[in-house]
Amino acid sequence: MTLWQVRIVDEARRWIGTPYCHQASCLGAGTDCLGLLRGVWRALLGPEPEPMPAYTMDWSEPSGEEVLRAAAERWLLPAVAGEVARGDVLLFRMMEGRVAKHLGIQAETGDRPSFIHAYHGHSVVESPLSQPWARRIVARFTFPERQS
């Protein structure tokens, strides 16, 4: 595990307990799953790379466009195929045949894998990456390391 991976997970864990709030990204006050990712980005990399448009809870479902995946592909790096690492950004498809629209950050690997995420009705939590969650992962990404 690299120091960069430790920093990503440590920052994500600082958000645990932040209440769920759609479209928000404010540590301790409110966030959604994308807001968590945005907050980790700001803490580790600086300003967000593009303005965040307003989005509904069913975003991109009517059009079927993979908006979240396209944004991840613009700003994150693809994870090494077949490798699972702490700090990976996980993209989930919650229902078969629907767009991917949930994000989390891999916190632990091995015998007890877990991930940090925010979802409706909960605060930011660290959840076991159980089979029901794992089978919904459609892509893994990594944060680019800050260039000094």
SVG drawing of the C-alpha trace seen along z (x, -y; Angstrom):
<svg xmlns="http://www.w3.org/2000/svg" viewBox="-37 -25 44 38">
<polyline fill="none" stroke="black" stroke-width="0.4" points="0.0,0.0 1.3,-3.4 1.3,-6.6 -1.1,-8.1 -3.6,-5.2 -3.4,-5.8 -4.1,-9.5 -7.1,-8.8 -8.7,-6.4 -7.8,-8.6 -9.5,-11.6 -12.6,-9.6 -12.8,-8.3 -12.9,-11.9 -16.3,-12.2 -17.8,-9.3 -20.9,-10.5 -21.5,-13.4 -25.3,-13.4 -26.6,-12.5 -27.7,-15.5 -28.4,-15.3 -25.9,-17.5 -24.0,-18.6 -20.3,-18.3 -19.6,-19.8 -17.7,-17.8 -19.7,-17.4 -22.8,-19.2 -24.0,-17.1 -23.0,-15.1 -24.1,-12.6 -21.8,-9.9 -20.5,-12.2 -20.0,-15.0 -17.8,-12.6 -15.6,-12.0 -15.5,-15.8 -14.6,-16.5 -11.7,-14.0 -10.5,-15.5 -10.5,-19.0 -8.6,-17.9 -5.9,-16.0 -5.7,-17.7 -7.1,-21.2 -10.0,-22.8 -12.4,-20.5 -11.5,-20.1 -14.9,-21.2 -18.1,-22.9 -20.7,-20.5 -24.1,-20.9 -27.3,-20.3 -28.5,-16.7 -31.7,-14.9 -31.7,-11.7 -32.7,-9.8 -30.0,-11.6 -29.3,-10.2 -31.7,-7.3 -34.2,-8.8 -31.5,-9.3 -29.5,-6.2 -26.3,-8.2 -23.4,-7.1 -22.8,-10.6 -21.0,-9.6 -18.8,-7.1 -17.8,-9.6 -16.8,-12.1 -14.8,-9.5 -13.0,-8.6 -12.2,-12.3 -10.7,-13.0 -9.7,-9.7 -7.3,-7.1 -8.4,-3.5 -7.4,-1.1 -5.0,1.7 -7.1,4.5 -7.6,7.4 -6.1,5.5 -8.0,4.3 -6.4,1.5 -7.2,-0.7 -8.2,-4.1 -9.8,-2.9 -12.9,-4.8 -15.7,-2.3 -18.5,-2.9 -21.7,-0.9 -24.6,0.0 -27.5,0.4 -29.8,2.2 -29.0,4.4 -29.6,2.5 -29.5,-0.9 -26.9,-3.6 -24.1,-3.5 -24.9,-6.2 -23.3,-5.3 -19.7,-5.9 -17.6,-4.7 -13.9,-4.5 -12.3,-1.2 -11.2,-1.3 -10.0,2.2 -9.1,5.2 -8.4,8.8 -10.6,11.0 -12.7,8.1 -13.1,5.6 -14.9,2.4 -15.8,-0.8 -16.8,-4.3 -19.9,-5.9 -22.9,-8.1 -26.4,-7.0 -29.9,-8.2 -31.3,-7.7 -27.8,-7.3 -24.8,-9.3 -21.3,-8.6 -20.5,-5.1 -17.9,-2.4 -19.7,0.7 -18.5,4.2 -17.9,4.8 -20.2,7.8 -21.1,9.8 -24.4,7.9 -22.3,4.7 -19.3,6.2 -21.3,7.6 -22.6,4.1 -19.2,2.7 -18.8,1.8 -15.5,-0.1 -12.6,-1.0 -10.6,-4.1 -7.8,-5.8 -7.2,-9.4 -4.3,-11.0 -1.5,-11.8 -0.9,-15.5 2.0,-16.9 4.2,-19.2"/>
</svg>
